[in-house]
Amino acid sequence: MIGVLNNSVERNRFLKFMVVGAFGALIDFGIANLLSHFFNMQLVFAGTISFACAVVSNFIWNRYWTYPESRSRPIAHQMGMFFAVNLAGVAIRIPILHFVEPPFVNFFRSTSLFRTITPEFLARNVTLAMAVGIVMLWNFFINRYWTYNDVE
């Protein structure tokens, strides 16, 4: 991480990756909340579907904006690598969603800080935020040094 911050090119790539990730997080949160609210889907399932949608968006934006010079690789090969990294990200994400959400629900139920927002909504989104942050760091470093290792 220190090397990324000291190199202006890598720092710019990291910032672009974060912008792409923020947009992907909006897609992720939006779809997860829609699926869990309107279809009463459990967060693990809704979060997995929303994550897949965000991955597609992130791949497109990263290929064409964050790492435009990486397009020397065939798109199918690079997308396969990107998805492999993100599948590992799902393996990190699912236990977080499964094990972290219930304690947050209990915590938010025991506090009366929020009257208009349900404890389940708060817990779902705090848990998603934690998972997104952890998986974003994983994704950046593995993608940078594996998927986009053809970029100087």
Residue pairs with C-beta under 8 A, 6 or more apart in sequence:
3 10
4 10
4 11
4 13
4 14
5 11
5 14
10 144
13 66
13 67
13 144
14 140
16 62
16 65
16 66
17 62
17 66
17 139
17 140
17 143
17 144
18 136
20 57
20 58
20 61
20 62
20 65
20 66
21 58
21 132
21 136
21 139
21 140
23 57
23 58
23 61
24 54
24 55
24 57
24 58
24 61
25 54
25 132
27 50
27 53
27 54
27 57
28 47
28 50
28 51
28 53
28 54
28 128
28 132
29 50
29 125
29 128
30 50
31 46
31 49
31 50
31 53
31 54
32 43
32 46
32 47
32 49
32 50
32 124
32 128
33 46
33 121
33 124
33 125
35 41
35 45
35 46
35 49
35 50
36 42
36 43
36 46
36 124
39 46
41 49
43 97
43 101
43 124
43 127
43 128
44 94
44 97
44 98
47 93
47 94
47 97
47 128
47 131
48 90
48 94
51 86
51 89
51 90
51 93
55 82
55 83
55 86
58 82
58 139
59 79
59 82
59 83
62 82
62 143
62 148
63 70
63 71
63 75
63 78
64 71
67 148
67 151
69 151
69 152
70 78
70 147
70 148
70 150
70 151
72 150
73 150
78 147
81 143
81 146
81 147
82 143
82 147
85 138
85 139
85 142
85 143
85 146
85 147
86 139
88 138
88 142
89 135
89 138
89 139
92 131
92 134
92 135
92 138
93 131
93 134
93 135
96 127
96 130
96 131
96 134
97 127
97 128
97 131
100 127
100 130
100 131
101 123
101 124
101 127
102 123
104 122
104 123
104 126
104 127
105 119
105 120
105 123
107 119
107 123
108 114
108 119
108 120
108 122
108 123
109 119
114 122
